[in-house]
């Protein structure tokens, strides 16, 4: 195997290294450049390298006040045939704080110690081996194709298949076959290439577990020289939440580059309101739109509450939308959001924000009416604060994570867009009408994904977002368990806690009712019987309320009344919750 070439940075981010060579070695260097470009950039660029043509990824500068249909449809600045290679990048799969809670006690501590994830339509199982390293292999046993995520981690750190007990190490090698009749036949079977499962490089960095989902022969070499793509403010943030939603990667990432929607779609959450909205006066793409570099956006305020700010957003493919808001009072809002295409029609979102106060930050001036409203809000929350003191922290965290409907609202709007695309059979240029500067971010992303990836990620499993959208039931929008709960240690613990409470309250109610019946039958102190029956009734009522809380962790559909979610967004006025804070508008 030829030695891996170093990263090609000196002569442009997407060109083979510019090498000056004598005429007699020119053919050799063209061959090496062809191999490197073919591995990293796809077959089209490889053909250019063979012909000796210069390969460039630079596009015409897109710095516009508002997108024009002529510009969008012309594809100006495009490099014909250049594609983004989705498999050859690091993808964050989960916050490490979540995964680490799973170690040792499995379900008792929250998450199971074996986790099934998906990237680009490929199911991957991750676990920590005996050396303390996180491992990732394809979630498919080579024996009978059963999911390895159903299995368990053995004392030696190998992953055992639940179906027949075959064991695999972090390199995907089979180490034990219980059905083998002797050591020789077992060694022969384990050494066969057919007994191996595809393994993938992993990396722990910035509080996240990363996986490189490429299955090519050069995957381990390529991943070793490429760090995970993060924003400049990653070390000032703490990414500790994750949601998987029935929206396409395209529509959800596009949504994050469209700040003007927040005061309308999220009316009633925090201080979002149409009355707070204002047109974005300046919105532009700074520099080039490139396959591997993505693009950078600069825009002005979109709300009266942040009038005077200047915002920078950077899309760095495949996943990252990072940036900062420079506010008039010299404070900053920093954010990093990751959008992982898990399978057609679904996206995993994780991220965090951080507010950095400026030197001139002043306390806000409040009117008497405003101060009275704040006082009333504080007093009305006292019962909730008191309850939070009585229940475990993980229950408080769980209820807080579902208190805001922000991601739910985004998912509903994005799904309606996905459905419209799936039914139309038309291009985004034909369907979208983008006449204002506020639409520049949407236009830039659509240009990127259509120029370099045919409008969607390259899925290992085949298929398309349009086909998947037509098959995904609307009920998935309200499925909090599969979208969030099964990944969250706090919710898993809360469900177990609520289950124990239901059992305890049921037993208490039955015991008290039995006691009341015995006392009444013996014509003893009727006050005791009445008191026992009353307490039993209170236990049954408490059990009913606990069931409602448990239901809220599993689904967004109300457990009482009409089994549907009203179209009018419920108002949750007050300070945004942690979930609402993840939304950068």
Secondary structure as the mmCIF struct_conf table of DSSP 4:
data_model
#
loop_
_struct_conf.conf_type_id
_struct_conf.id
_struct_conf.beg_label_comp_id
_struct_conf.beg_label_asym_id
_struct_conf.beg_label_seq_id
_struct_conf.end_label_comp_id
_struct_conf.end_label_asym_id
_struct_conf.end_label_seq_id
HELX_LH_PP_P HELX_LH_PP_P1 UNK A 2 UNK A 7
TURN_TY1_P TURN_TY1_P1 UNK A 10 UNK A 11
TURN_TY1_P TURN_TY1_P2 UNK A 13 UNK A 14
BEND BEND1 UNK A 15 UNK A 15
HELX_RH_3T_P HELX_RH_3T_P1 UNK A 23 UNK A 25
HELX_RH_AL_P HELX_RH_AL_P1 UNK A 26 UNK A 41
HELX_RH_AL_P HELX_RH_AL_P2 UNK A 43 UNK A 50
TURN_TY1_P TURN_TY1_P3 UNK A 51 UNK A 52
HELX_LH_PP_P HELX_LH_PP_P2 UNK A 53 UNK A 55
BEND BEND2 UNK A 65 UNK A 66
HELX_RH_AL_P HELX_RH_AL_P3 UNK A 69 UNK A 74
TURN_TY1_P TURN_TY1_P4 UNK A 75 UNK A 77
TURN_TY1_P TURN_TY1_P5 UNK A 80 UNK A 81
TURN_TY1_P TURN_TY1_P6 UNK A 86 UNK A 87
BEND BEND3 UNK A 88 UNK A 89
STRN STRN1 UNK A 90 UNK A 95
HELX_RH_AL_P HELX_RH_AL_P4 UNK A 96 UNK A 100
TURN_TY1_P TURN_TY1_P7 UNK A 101 UNK A 105
HELX_RH_3T_P HELX_RH_3T_P2 UNK A 106 UNK A 109
BEND BEND4 UNK A 110 UNK A 111
BEND BEND5 UNK A 113 UNK A 114
STRN STRN2 UNK A 115 UNK A 119
TURN_TY1_P TURN_TY1_P8 UNK A 120 UNK A 121
STRN STRN3 UNK A 122 UNK A 128
TURN_TY1_P TURN_TY1_P9 UNK A 130 UNK A 131
BEND BEND6 UNK A 132 UNK A 132
STRN STRN4 UNK A 134 UNK A 138
BEND BEND7 UNK A 139 UNK A 139
TURN_TY1_P TURN_TY1_P10 UNK A 142 UNK A 144
HELX_RH_3T_P HELX_RH_3T_P3 UNK A 148 UNK A 150
BEND BEND8 UNK A 151 UNK A 151
STRN STRN5 UNK A 152 UNK A 153
TURN_TY1_P TURN_TY1_P11 UNK A 155 UNK A 156
BEND BEND9 UNK A 157 UNK A 157
HELX_LH_PP_P HELX_LH_PP_P3 UNK A 158 UNK A 158
STRN STRN6 UNK A 159 UNK A 160
HELX_LH_PP_P HELX_LH_PP_P4 UNK A 161 UNK A 161
TURN_TY1_P TURN_TY1_P12 UNK A 162 UNK A 164
STRN STRN7 UNK A 167 UNK A 168
TURN_TY1_P TURN_TY1_P13 UNK A 170 UNK A 171
BEND BEND10 UNK A 172 UNK A 172
STRN STRN8 UNK A 174 UNK A 176
TURN_TY1_P TURN_TY1_P14 UNK A 178 UNK A 179
BEND BEND11 UNK A 181 UNK A 182
HELX_RH_AL_P HELX_RH_AL_P5 UNK A 183 UNK A 191
BEND BEND12 UNK A 192 UNK A 192
HELX_RH_3T_P HELX_RH_3T_P4 UNK A 193 UNK A 195
STRN STRN9 UNK A 199 UNK A 205
TURN_TY1_P TURN_TY1_P15 UNK A 206 UNK A 207
STRN STRN10 UNK A 208 UNK A 212
BEND BEND13 UNK A 216 UNK A 216
TURN_TY1_P TURN_TY1_P16 UNK A 217 UNK A 218
HELX_RH_AL_P HELX_RH_AL_P6 UNK A 219 UNK A 224
TURN_TY1_P TURN_TY1_P17 UNK A 225 UNK A 225
TURN_TY1_P TURN_TY1_P18 UNK A 232 UNK A 233
HELX_RH_3T_P HELX_RH_3T_P5 UNK A 234 UNK A 236
STRN STRN11 UNK A 242 UNK A 245
BEND BEND14 UNK A 246 UNK A 247
HELX_RH_AL_P HELX_RH_AL_P7 UNK A 249 UNK A 256
TURN_TY1_P TURN_TY1_P19 UNK A 257 UNK A 257
HELX_RH_3T_P HELX_RH_3T_P6 UNK A 259 UNK A 261
HELX_RH_AL_P HELX_RH_AL_P8 UNK A 262 UNK A 265
TURN_TY1_P TURN_TY1_P20 UNK A 266 UNK A 268
STRN STRN12 UNK A 269 UNK A 269
TURN_TY1_P TURN_TY1_P21 UNK A 270 UNK A 271
HELX_RH_3T_P HELX_RH_3T_P7 UNK A 274 UNK A 276
STRN STRN13 UNK A 277 UNK A 277
BEND BEND15 UNK A 281 UNK A 281
STRN STRN14 UNK A 283 UNK A 290
TURN_TY1_P TURN_TY1_P22 UNK A 291 UNK A 293
STRN STRN15 UNK A 294 UNK A 300
BEND BEND16 UNK A 302 UNK A 302
STRN STRN16 UNK A 303 UNK A 303
HELX_RH_3T_P HELX_RH_3T_P8 UNK A 304 UNK A 306
TURN_TY1_P TURN_TY1_P23 UNK A 307 UNK A 308
STRN STRN17 UNK A 310 UNK A 316
TURN_TY1_P TURN_TY1_P24 UNK A 317 UNK A 319
STRN STRN18 UNK A 320 UNK A 326
TURN_TY1_P TURN_TY1_P25 UNK A 328 UNK A 329
BEND BEND17 UNK A 330 UNK A 330
STRN STRN19 UNK A 332 UNK A 343
TURN_TY1_P TURN_TY1_P26 UNK A 344 UNK A 345
STRN STRN20 UNK A 346 UNK A 356
TURN_TY1_P TURN_TY1_P27 UNK A 359 UNK A 360
HELX_LH_PP_P HELX_LH_PP_P5 UNK A 363 UNK A 365
HELX_RH_AL_P HELX_RH_AL_P9 UNK A 368 UNK A 380
TURN_TY1_P TURN_TY1_P28 UNK A 381 UNK A 381
HELX_RH_AL_P HELX_RH_AL_P10 UNK A 382 UNK A 390
BEND BEND18 UNK A 391 UNK A 391
HELX_RH_AL_P HELX_RH_AL_P11 UNK A 393 UNK A 403
HELX_RH_AL_P HELX_RH_AL_P12 UNK A 406 UNK A 424
HELX_RH_AL_P HELX_RH_AL_P13 UNK A 428 UNK A 431
BEND BEND19 UNK A 436 UNK A 436
HELX_RH_3T_P HELX_RH_3T_P9 UNK A 437 UNK A 439
HELX_RH_AL_P HELX_RH_AL_P14 UNK A 440 UNK A 453
TURN_TY1_P TURN_TY1_P29 UNK A 454 UNK A 455
BEND BEND20 UNK A 456 UNK A 456
TURN_TY1_P TURN_TY1_P30 UNK A 460 UNK A 461
HELX_RH_AL_P HELX_RH_AL_P15 UNK A 465 UNK A 471
BEND BEND21 UNK A 472 UNK A 472
HELX_RH_3T_P HELX_RH_3T_P10 UNK A 474 UNK A 478
STRN STRN21 UNK A 479 UNK A 479
HELX_RH_AL_P HELX_RH_AL_P16 UNK A 480 UNK A 483
TURN_TY1_P TURN_TY1_P31 UNK A 484 UNK A 484
HELX_RH_3T_P HELX_RH_3T_P11 UNK A 485 UNK A 487
HELX_RH_AL_P HELX_RH_AL_P17 UNK A 489 UNK A 521
TURN_TY1_P TURN_TY1_P32 UNK A 522 UNK A 523
HELX_RH_AL_P HELX_RH_AL_P18 UNK A 526 UNK A 554
STRN STRN22 UNK A 555 UNK A 555
BEND BEND22 UNK A 556 UNK A 557
BEND BEND23 UNK A 559 UNK A 564
BEND BEND24 UNK A 567 UNK A 568
HELX_LH_PP_P HELX_LH_PP_P6 UNK A 569 UNK A 571
STRN STRN23 UNK A 572 UNK A 572
BEND BEND25 UNK A 574 UNK A 575
HELX_RH_AL_P HELX_RH_AL_P19 UNK A 578 UNK A 581
TURN_TY1_P TURN_TY1_P33 UNK A 582 UNK A 582
#
